[in-house]
Amino acid sequence: MQRKINISPSPHIHSGDTIRRNMLDVLIALVPATLVGLYFFGLGALIVGSVSIISCITFEYLIQRFLLKKTNSIGDLSALVTGVLLAFNLPSNLPVWMVIIGALVAIGVGKMSFGGLGNNPFNPALVGRVFLLISFPVQMTTWPEPAALSMHYLDAETAATPLSMIKNHFGELPHTIDLLLGNVGGSMGEVSSIALLLGGIYLLVRKVITWHIPVSILATVFVFTGIMHWGVNSAIYATPLLHILAGGLLLGSFFMATDYATSPMTAKGMYIYGAGIGIITVVIRIWGAYPEGISFAILIMNAFVPLINFYVKPKRFG
C-alpha cells in the first residue's frame, strides 16, 4: 500500500512556548512596577488598574462573541496584559469613564479591528493611551503626587513630572535615587526605574524578548541627549541619565516596543526600529509640544515595521 506523505507548513519543531506562557511571563515581569505603583499611588492606582484590566477583558470578550463571532481568546492573557500596560500609561487620578474609553479604543480599535492578536500593526495599549492624551490632554497630563499608600483618588495632590520640569525649566529636578525608586510624579507604571529594569531583565533571561530593541533605543537616547547636553548646552539640556530614568522610556523599551506583532523580525531590523524610536522620542522631548515622546515614537515606528521587514531581510540559504 502506498504511504501518504503529509506536507505541512512550518514550524515543524515546537519549542514549547505558547502565547499564554509568554503573556504570563510579561505579567510576572510587571509585578515589581505594579507593587511600586500601588505603594506610591495607593487607591488611585488600584482603581485605575482594576478598571483598565476588567474593561479590556470584557471588551475583547464582547467583540469576539457578538461582532466577530469568533472563538473566545481571553484565556491567552493578552487582553489582561493590554489592560495592565494601559493602566501603567495613565495617571492614577484619571476618572473611571475615561479609563473605560481608553480600554475600548485599545481593544476595539487597536487590536480587534485588525483581526485580533498577531494581526495588529500598532501596540493596542499605546493606541488607547495616545487617544486619551489627544482627546483629554488636561486630565492625561495632571499627575498625582506620590504618597505612600495614599487613600486619595480624584482629589489627590498633583505634582509635575521630571520631564515637565526639564521641558519648562522650572523646579528642582529629582534625585537619581527618587527616579530609581519611583518617588516622582508620572504615570503609575513608569515611575520606578529599578522595578522596570528588574522586569526587563526577567524577560531577557526568560527569552521572551531579545536585547536588540531595548538596547538600541536606550543607546540612541543616551548618545542623542549626550550630544545635546555635553556638546550643545548643559544648562538647557538634561543629562542622558535623567532622560533614560525619567518618563516612560524604560517601560516602552522593554514592554511595548518589543511586542512581537508590531516589531521587526530580524536583528538588523530591530536596530533600525529601536534607533528610530530613540531619535523620535528625543526630538519630541526637546522640541515637541509634549514633554514625553516614547508613545508617539513607538506608534510611528510600528507603522514602518512592514517596510523594515521588506527591505531588511536575512541572507537566503542555498
Secondary structure as UniProt FT lines:
FT   HELIX           19..62
FT   HELIX           63..67
FT   HELIX           74..76
FT   HELIX           78..88
FT   TURN            92..93
FT   HELIX           96..104
FT   HELIX           105..109
FT   TURN            110..111
FT   HELIX           112..114
FT   TURN            117..119
FT   HELIX           124..135
FT   HELIX           137..140
FT   TURN            148..149
FT   TURN            154..155
FT   HELIX           162..168
FT   HELIX           176..181
FT   TURN            188..190
FT   HELIX           193..205
FT   TURN            206..207
FT   HELIX           212..226
FT   HELIX           227..232
FT   TURN            234..236
FT   HELIX           240..245
FT   TURN            247..248
FT   HELIX           249..251
FT   HELIX           252..256
FT   TURN            257..258
FT   HELIX           260..262
FT   HELIX           267..287
FT   HELIX           294..311
//
